[in-house]
Structure formats: C-alpha cells, structure tokens
Amino acid sequence: MLVVVVSDTKAYRTEQIATVAPNREDVTILDDTLTSITDLEQYLYPSLFTEGASIVHIRFMLEQSFAEMNAGFAKKLIASPTVFIFEEFAVPAPALTSLKKYGALVHASAKVPGPKKGNDMFALASAIITPNKKDAWMNFQRAISYEPVEGLLGIMYWKVRDLMIKNPRTKEQYETLYRNLLQAHAKAWQTNMPLELMIEKVLLQ
C-alpha cells in the first residue's frame, strides 16, 4: 500500500498520517539522510513474526527523488502488505497524477501562503535560539510548519556559534546547547528517532 500526504501545513500532514498510522511506536521512520527510494525494497515483505501490517513513514524524500520512482517500483510498493507513507511539502502535479493512476492513495491540501524563503526563514530559524524555553519552542513550532527541521539546523548551528562569539559571559551555555544539538542530530540518525522530536527535546532542556 502506498500513501502520499502532501501539504505545506504541518497540521494537515499530521492529521492525515494519523489516520493511517495512529500508533507511532509501530512505525519505521526514514528520510533521505539515511536511505534512498530504491532502498525501500527491503521493506516490501515484512517479517513473518510481525503482527499486523508494517508501516514505513518516509519524510521529504519523494519531491527530490521522484525520478527513481518508476511505474514498476511504484506498483511494487502499492502491492506490498507494508504500508508506505510518503510525507511531503510539495510534489509536482504530474507525479501525483501518475501515482494515483498506479493506485496510490494521495492526500493533498490546498497550498497555504507562508513566509518567503531566504531572509524570512533565516529570521525564523535564528529566533529559535533564545534562553526563553517557551519562546524557543514556539518559534521552533512556527518554523517547522514551513520548513523541515533538516532545513533549519544549519541556520540554528550558525546562530549558536555567533552567540558564543558575541557573548563571552554566556559562552559556556551556548557551547552546551551546540553540543546537545549535535548529539541529538547524531542520535536521530543512529536510532531512526524523528529528528524534529530530538531537537524539540533539546530546546526544552
């Protein structure tokens, strides 16, 4: 089974995914930092010891790698007892049309105007780095509603380093934050934990 959820609104994506995978503990989460579309073949046939259908949640991979999703491979995913959920910000309309034709279930919301890329997104990501935990969390939630966390981390790292240099009195505090962000980033890769959740925990420490 192949499900594609497309929206620039995080709430819509979360709602649609929850209807397919209500129990997040039973879901394997992948992204393009760890795997490619063709690597999904290893999940086509779940273990005989697995109860119920296996669910694989692939985040923000299809838009950039759709060329690898030929008709034959798409049909394999659709015919598989494994449920493959692609979560995307945007996918070209012809690609969605093809997937529907093959038999995929596509959920796509109307595009909601958001802040422009560039300076606006830079300001959003920079605003996450603040000593006030509530403000940091709220700014993080706002930023990831427009941009995946992978796209924000580079700016966040830069902001922390900049504050370390400009504020010698609080250098140790920002060094700790920088180290915690790096460790969370690495742990997400190693354990398949959602990167978004790992970064959120650091901001709330």
Order of alpha helices (4+ residues) and beta strands (2+ residues): beta-alpha-beta-beta-alpha-alpha-beta-alpha-beta-alpha-alpha-alpha-alpha-alpha
